[in-house]
Amino acid sequence: MTAGVSAGYSTYGRKRSRRHTPAVMQQYTAFGSKPRRRCDIGTVSIAVNVALVCISAYAFLNMGSADLAAPVRGVKPQHVRMRMAQHVAGGLAAAGVASMAAFGGANALTFDEFQGLSYNDVKGSGMANTCPVLATGTSDVKSALKPGNYKFDKFCIEPTSFQVKEDVGKGKKEFIDTKLMTRLTYTLDAMSGQMKVGSGGAIEFKEEDGIDYAPTTVQLPGGARVPFLFTVKELDAKGDVGAFSGDFAVPSYRGSSFLDPKGRGASTGYDNAVALPAGGAGDEEQLGKENNKSIKPLSGKAVLSIAKYDPTTGEVAGVFQSVQPSDTDLGAKVPKDIKIQGLWYAQIQQS
């Protein structure tokens, strides 16, 4: 996927910024304290819309004398009707927004609730891009999680915010909010690995396999788009239940066989841009990065925290934050730093 291709994608501006603090973990605990129930969004929307139409029609048919005298004060009858129509339209729009909000809340499902869904339930709903939430368990993870070696399975990471480090003036750089341009395909899922828990809650974690990368594109406030390969590939993290962090590999956004508009690639295509004169002109320093393509992987850093653990089911959940480089256009551009925050879920089994 290229930045150009992602321009055809629909926008989706979901933002649920969760910072890596104890307060956030408390919010996550409250977030999963009650089992989420699925609701029929169509039924709710229709019911609200019908009620608004009935109320508006009743108000229009029972206009008082003051309203009927409106033409005498210079207000045309059609203007009165237009205002009533605008109220009805505004009510319908508000009902649609409320329905979408209810739908977003209904997407927070537990693992067991996900297993009870059919293909038609998930199709077109956006639920395939979400991770399960943990409705049971304890927040006292250090005491409940016994020392030993664990198999880390069904590891899922769901981003809730994307920020790009940009120059904000006077030589100062900060992470700024962006608009997500990628469709609902950016969640990492079905990952697995190994976790070792020591005494006192010490943790060593290594990610090994799964759907651990997702091409993603965000848009800066000025309109520039930043593609990157969201990933936690080969994450090697150490710490404790409060925070375990480590480095991970960030593969090239494009493969070695990708050809740029001038037919140049890392493993195929032209060595130099077409139509440049011979004699080494194509290898000048300013063109060297464009001609010599590189697919060398870069590195990022991630921090995870366990907010809840259910010893009965082996489910764990928490929050994460990662910082990784963006696409380099096969080595031709300087990468930008991308900060990603969100939720994660996994199931562990002592081996």
Protein Blocks (a to p, Z undefined) as FASTA:
>chain_A
ZZklmmmpccddddcdddddfklmmmmmmmmmpccddddfklmmmmmmmmmmmmmmmmmm
mccfklmmmmmnopafklmmmmmmmmmmmmmmmmmmmmmmmmmmmmmccfklmmmpcfkl
mgonlmmmpccddfbdcfklmlmmccdddddehiacddfbdcddddebjhiacddddddf
bdcfkbcehiacdddddehhiacdddfbdjfbccdddddfkopacdddddfehiaceddf
kbccdddddddfbdfklccfkopafkgcjfbdehiaehhlmmgfklmmmmmccfbdcddd
dddddfbdcfknopacddddddddddehhoiaccdddddddddddddddZZ
